[in-house]
Amino acid sequence: MKSAPHIAVLDDEVDITQLLANYLPAHGFRVSQVHDGDALIELMERDPADLVLLDLGLPGDDGFSIARRLRGRWQTGVIIVTGRGDAVDKVVGLEVGADDYVTKPFDLRELVARIKAVLRRLFAQPVAPAATAPLQFAGWRLDLQARSLRSPQGTEVALTGGEFDLLSTFAQHPGRVLSRDFLLEHTRGREAAPFDRTIDVQVGRLRRKLQAQPGEAEIIKSVRGAGYILVPAVAHG
C-alpha cells in the first residue's frame, strides 16, 4: 500500500465529500471526491483507490450494484456510509462484499478508526513464513501469504478481505467452537463497533463458497447458542 492511502468518497452531497476531503488528509489519507457511480469507475480505472466510502442513496445509481462492480474488478476496501440504517440494508451491504457499514450522522474520529481497521486487514504485512505455511482442510488449500483459497479441484476461489480473515481464523483454530465475539475481535479489530449479524452474513457467504456435495458433512458448522466450528482437521504445508 502507498504511504498515503487513497480514499475515494462517493456521495451526491457535496457538503459530505468536502467535509471528508478536508478532514481525512490530516490523518494521512489522500482523498478523491466523486458524486456518481460512473465517475467512481473512471477514477478507479486511472487512479485506483485503496478504499471507497460509498453512499447508497445516489440518484440514478444503486449503491449495492456499485459495490458489486468494485468487488468484481479491484482489491479495494469498501465502507458503506449512508443514512439508511435499516438492518436489512446492513445485511445486504455485507452480502455484496462491503467491509463495514456506517450510518449517518457519523463521528469523524470513529470513521477514521474504521478506515484504518479495514486498511490493516487488506494490506497487513505477512508474518514470519514458518507461521504462514498453507493450511489444508477437506481438500481445500488456504495460502496465508498469498491470501488465496484453492478448491479441491485446484480452482482459485475469490474471497473478500473479511471473508479471508474469517476463514483464516477458523483454519487456525480447527475443531474449536468460536463465539461471534471471538470472531469479531479477530477479524475486525477493537475499533469496529460490534454488529452481530456481520459474522453470520460472512459465515453464510463462506459456506456457499465452500459448498460441499449433497450428503457431505458441513465444513463450517453452527453450534446453537455458542458460535461456529470448522469441522475438518487442518494440516500445514
C-alpha positions as CSV (number, residue, x, y, z in Angstrom):
1,M,0.0,0.0,0.0
2,K,1.2,3.5,-0.7
3,S,2.5,5.7,2.1
4,A,-0.6,7.9,1.8
5,P,-3.6,5.6,1.3
6,H,-6.0,6.8,-1.4
7,I,-9.6,7.2,-0.2
8,A,-12.4,7.7,-2.8
9,V,-15.5,9.3,-1.3
10,L,-18.7,8.7,-3.4
11,D,-21.7,10.8,-2.2
12,D,-24.1,13.0,-4.1
13,E,-24.0,15.5,-1.2
14,V,-21.1,17.9,-1.9
15,D,-21.0,19.0,1.7
16,I,-20.3,15.4,2.8
17,T,-17.5,14.8,0.3
18,Q,-15.9,18.2,1.0
19,L,-16.1,17.6,4.8
20,L,-14.2,14.3,4.4
21,A,-11.8,15.8,1.8
22,N,-10.9,18.5,4.4
23,Y,-10.7,16.1,7.4
24,L,-9.1,12.9,6.2
25,P,-5.8,14.3,4.8
26,A,-4.8,15.4,8.4
27,H,-4.9,11.7,9.3
28,G,-2.6,10.6,6.5
29,F,-5.0,10.0,3.6
30,R,-5.2,11.2,0.1
31,V,-8.8,11.9,-0.9
32,S,-10.7,12.0,-4.2
33,Q,-14.3,13.2,-4.4
34,V,-16.8,11.7,-6.8
35,H,-20.6,12.1,-7.0
36,D,-21.9,9.3,-9.1
37,G,-21.1,5.7,-10.0
38,D,-19.7,6.4,-13.4
39,A,-17.3,9.0,-12.0
40,L,-16.1,6.4,-9.4
41,I,-15.4,3.8,-12.0
42,E,-13.5,6.3,-14.2
43,L,-11.4,7.2,-11.1
44,M,-10.7,3.6,-10.3
45,E,-9.5,3.0,-13.8
46,R,-7.0,5.8,-13.8
47,D,-6.1,6.0,-10.1
48,P,-7.4,3.1,-8.1
49,A,-8.4,3.9,-4.5
50,D,-7.3,1.7,-1.6
51,L,-10.7,2.2,0.0
52,V,-14.1,3.6,-1.1
53,L,-16.5,5.3,1.2
54,L,-19.8,4.6,-0.6
55,D,-23.2,6.2,-0.1
56,L,-26.2,4.1,-1.0
57,G,-28.7,6.9,-1.6
58,L,-27.5,8.0,-5.0
59,P,-29.9,9.4,-7.6
60,G,-29.9,7.1,-10.6
61,D,-27.4,4.7,-9.1
62,D,-27.8,1.6,-7.0
63,G,-25.1,1.7,-4.3
64,F,-25.3,-2.1,-3.9
65,S,-24.6,-2.6,-7.6
66,I,-21.6,-0.2,-7.4
67,A,-20.2,-2.3,-4.6
68,R,-20.6,-5.4,-6.6
69,R,-18.8,-3.8,-9.6
70,L,-15.9,-2.8,-7.3
71,R,-15.6,-6.3,-5.9
72,G,-15.5,-7.8,-9.4
73,R,-12.6,-5.7,-10.6
74,W,-10.5,-4.2,-7.8
75,Q,-9.0,-5.3,-4.5
76,T,-10.2,-2.3,-2.6
77,G,-11.8,-1.8,0.7
78,V,-15.5,-0.7,0.8
79,I,-17.2,1.0,3.7
80,I,-20.8,1.9,3.1
81,V,-21.6,5.3,4.6
82,T,-25.3,6.0,4.4
83,G,-28.4,7.4,6.1
84,R,-30.1,4.1,5.6
85,G,-29.8,2.4,8.9
86,D,-32.3,-0.5,8.4
87,A,-30.9,-3.9,9.4
88,V,-31.9,-5.4,6.1
89,D,-29.8,-2.8,4.2
90,K,-26.9,-3.6,6.5
91,V,-27.1,-7.3,5.8
92,V,-27.4,-6.7,2.0
93,G,-24.4,-4.3,2.1
94,L,-22.3,-7.0,3.8
95,E,-23.7,-9.6,1.4
96,V,-22.4,-7.7,-1.6
97,G,-18.9,-7.6,-0.1
98,A,-18.7,-4.3,1.9
99,D,-16.1,-4.4,4.7
100,D,-18.1,-2.2,7.1
101,Y,-21.3,-0.2,7.3
102,V,-21.6,3.2,8.9
103,T,-24.8,5.2,9.3
104,K,-25.1,9.0,9.1
105,P,-24.7,11.1,11.0
106,F,-21.3,9.7,11.8
107,D,-18.5,10.6,14.2
108,L,-15.4,11.6,12.1
109,R,-13.0,10.0,14.6
110,E,-14.9,6.7,14.6
111,L,-14.9,6.8,10.8
112,V,-11.1,7.2,10.7
113,A,-10.7,4.3,13.1
114,R,-12.9,2.1,10.9
115,I,-11.0,3.1,7.7
116,K,-7.7,2.2,9.4
117,A,-9.1,-1.1,10.6
118,V,-10.2,-2.1,7.1
119,L,-6.9,-1.0,5.5
120,R,-4.9,-3.0,8.1
121,R,-6.9,-6.1,7.2
122,L,-6.5,-5.6,3.5
123,F,-2.8,-4.6,3.4
124,A,-1.4,-6.3,6.5
125,Q,2.2,-7.4,6.1
126,P,2.7,-11.1,6.3
127,V,4.3,-12.5,9.4
128,A,7.1,-15.0,9.6
129,P,7.0,-17.7,6.8
130,A,7.0,-20.5,9.3
131,A,3.7,-19.2,10.7
132,T,2.1,-18.8,7.3
133,A,2.5,-22.2,5.7
134,P,-0.5,-23.0,3.6
135,L,-3.4,-24.7,5.5
136,Q,-5.2,-27.6,4.0
137,F,-8.6,-29.0,5.1
138,A,-11.1,-31.3,3.3
139,G,-9.1,-30.8,0.1
140,W,-9.1,-27.0,0.3
141,R,-5.8,-25.1,0.4
142,L,-5.6,-21.7,2.2
143,D,-2.4,-19.8,1.5
144,L,-1.9,-17.2,4.2
145,Q,0.9,-15.4,2.5
146,A,-0.8,-15.1,-0.9
147,R,-4.2,-14.6,0.7
148,S,-5.7,-17.1,-1.7
149,L,-8.0,-20.1,-1.4
150,R,-8.0,-23.0,-3.8
151,S,-10.7,-25.6,-4.1
152,P,-10.0,-29.4,-4.1
153,Q,-10.1,-29.2,-7.9
154,G,-7.3,-26.5,-7.9
155,T,-9.5,-23.6,-8.8
156,E,-8.9,-20.3,-7.0
157,V,-11.9,-19.0,-5.2
158,A,-12.3,-15.2,-4.8
159,L,-12.7,-14.0,-1.2
160,T,-13.3,-10.6,0.2
161,G,-10.8,-9.3,2.8
162,G,-13.3,-10.0,5.6
163,E,-14.1,-13.5,4.3
164,F,-10.4,-14.4,4.1
165,D,-9.7,-13.2,7.6
166,L,-12.7,-15.1,8.9
167,L,-11.7,-18.3,7.2
168,S,-8.1,-17.9,8.4
169,T,-9.3,-17.6,11.9
170,F,-11.3,-20.8,11.6
171,A,-8.4,-22.7,9.9
172,Q,-6.1,-21.6,12.7
173,H,-8.5,-22.9,15.4
174,P,-9.9,-26.1,13.9
175,G,-12.2,-28.2,15.9
176,R,-12.9,-25.4,18.4
177,V,-16.2,-23.6,18.8
178,L,-15.6,-19.9,18.1
179,S,-18.1,-17.4,19.5
180,R,-19.2,-14.4,17.5
181,D,-17.4,-12.0,19.8
182,F,-14.1,-14.0,19.3
183,L,-14.6,-13.9,15.5
184,L,-15.4,-10.2,15.6
185,E,-12.3,-9.4,17.6
186,H,-10.0,-11.5,15.4
187,T,-11.4,-10.2,12.1
188,R,-12.5,-6.6,12.6
189,G,-10.4,-5.4,15.5
190,R,-11.3,-3.3,18.5
191,E,-12.1,-0.2,16.6
192,A,-15.2,-1.7,14.9
193,A,-18.4,-1.5,16.9
194,P,-19.9,-5.0,17.1
195,F,-22.7,-5.7,14.7
196,D,-23.6,-9.3,15.5
197,R,-25.1,-10.1,12.1
198,T,-21.8,-9.3,10.3
199,I,-20.3,-12.7,11.3
200,D,-23.5,-14.5,10.5
201,V,-23.6,-13.0,7.0
202,Q,-19.9,-13.7,6.3
203,V,-20.2,-17.3,7.5
204,G,-23.1,-17.7,5.2
205,R,-21.1,-16.4,2.3
206,L,-18.2,-18.7,3.2
207,R,-20.5,-21.7,3.4
208,R,-21.8,-21.1,-0.1
209,K,-18.2,-20.8,-1.4
210,L,-17.1,-23.9,0.4
211,Q,-20.3,-25.7,-0.6
212,A,-19.9,-29.5,-0.1
213,Q,-21.6,-32.0,-2.4
214,P,-25.0,-33.2,-1.3
215,G,-24.7,-35.6,1.5
216,E,-21.2,-34.5,2.5
217,A,-20.5,-33.1,6.0
218,E,-20.5,-29.4,6.6
219,I,-17.2,-27.7,6.7
220,I,-18.3,-24.8,8.9
221,K,-21.0,-25.9,11.4
222,S,-23.3,-23.8,13.6
223,V,-23.3,-24.6,17.3
224,R,-26.5,-23.3,18.7
225,G,-26.1,-20.6,21.3
226,A,-22.3,-20.8,21.1
227,G,-21.0,-19.9,17.7
228,Y,-19.3,-21.8,14.8
229,I,-16.7,-24.5,14.3
230,L,-14.5,-25.6,11.4
231,V,-15.2,-29.3,11.4
232,P,-12.4,-30.9,9.2
233,A,-8.9,-31.4,10.5
234,V,-6.3,-28.9,9.3
235,A,-2.8,-29.8,8.0
236,H,0.1,-27.4,7.4
237,G,2.2,-27.3,4.3
